[in-house]
């Protein structure tokens, strides 16, 4: 898969044509995820596919931003074991599913929700795992679709990457020299709740630190999904251009002079 092309041309669609997706495409997506790298491979997940008639009416006023449920021909539900990092892992996997769907010409949209047990009850899902992601899938209405890669509102690499400590800019030339410019350029395209772009990176020698803003505009679940997505985007570019990258969730015992409204959520070695 050409991840750079898929990320650059990805879009979030909220209005879909009344056209179901071929069953064979769901098999392809499931097989792709089965064979793909996970953020935390030890956490077991299940992926379930539903048609609109099984989901939309049941989740109206329960799921979707402010209760506005997305109407789509199909939905993918991710269920996960509950363990440390399981939501970030589902964000990583869910966005990877979305990229594969885009590779197949299928549009998508993340659907927000609050209560896993409520979703399982409404959809009659019998599982000891939690619902960690709902993704609407279908073919978008071309006129009303909104591109998610418009650069007009996105922060530049120079605004999200620091060298050694917070606030010390990493030059574009330095990032190019280290072969990291592409990875950060595509990481900045990661979708986030309300397009907040909450992520910042600090390069500390052979390590990249990821810090994320804490604010009232995203709840804990949404924030962790955003973490998984930006880790995926950065990792995919490193994986395909340099080496196999491994993220570690957690803090780093070093003072990087990070503001109080940000927190370190993970790091990787480069």
Secondary structure as UniProt FT lines:
FT   HELIX           3..8
FT   STRAND          11..12
FT   HELIX           23..35
FT   TURN            41..42
FT   STRAND          45..51
FT   HELIX           52..59
FT   TURN            60..62
FT   HELIX           65..67
FT   STRAND          74..80
FT   TURN            84..85
FT   HELIX           86..103
FT   TURN            104..105
FT   STRAND          107..111
FT   HELIX           116..123
FT   STRAND          130..138
FT   TURN            142..144
FT   STRAND          146..147
FT   HELIX           151..153
FT   HELIX           157..160
FT   STRAND          161..163
FT   TURN            166..167
FT   HELIX           172..177
FT   TURN            178..179
FT   HELIX           181..187
FT   TURN            188..189
FT   HELIX           193..195
FT   STRAND          199..204
FT   TURN            205..206
FT   STRAND          207..213
FT   TURN            216..217
FT   HELIX           220..241
FT   STRAND          247..249
FT   TURN            260..261
FT   STRAND          262..269
//
